[in-house]
């Protein structure tokens, strides 16, 4: 999965959820092209994307946030049921867009996944999101990030 938020039309619906409601983002407001903004207490959810079981993946994104925020990759089996195991981490506040890189291993029964982001503070802007299979060049680096 790769998205740069440079086009007004998004590939697949992104969801913004709270405990009480859910809304869908299919297009970006022209003033927001270039990044996607989410406010606390919302959670941003990507469209589902295919994933291979037990493979290592690299997650890259740029973000600007006012407080420590969190990302999650949630996995689903072949029937679309959410698996209990997920991977997650936090990223620190920054007043300018910062590049964040994380590695994770998909779960044994995973067939699809979703990327979720939960801001803290006033909100988060995310850009240049990419999740791809890692070609093992330096296994030590992957082992340091493995869960």
ABEGO torsion letter per residue (X at the ends): XBBAGABABBBEBBBBBBAABBBBBABBBAAABGBBBBBOABBBBBBBBBBBBGBBBBBBBBBBBABBBBBBBBBBBAAGBBBABBBBBBBBBBABBBBBBBBBBBBAABABBBBBBBBBEAEBBBBGBBBBBBBBABAAAAAAABX
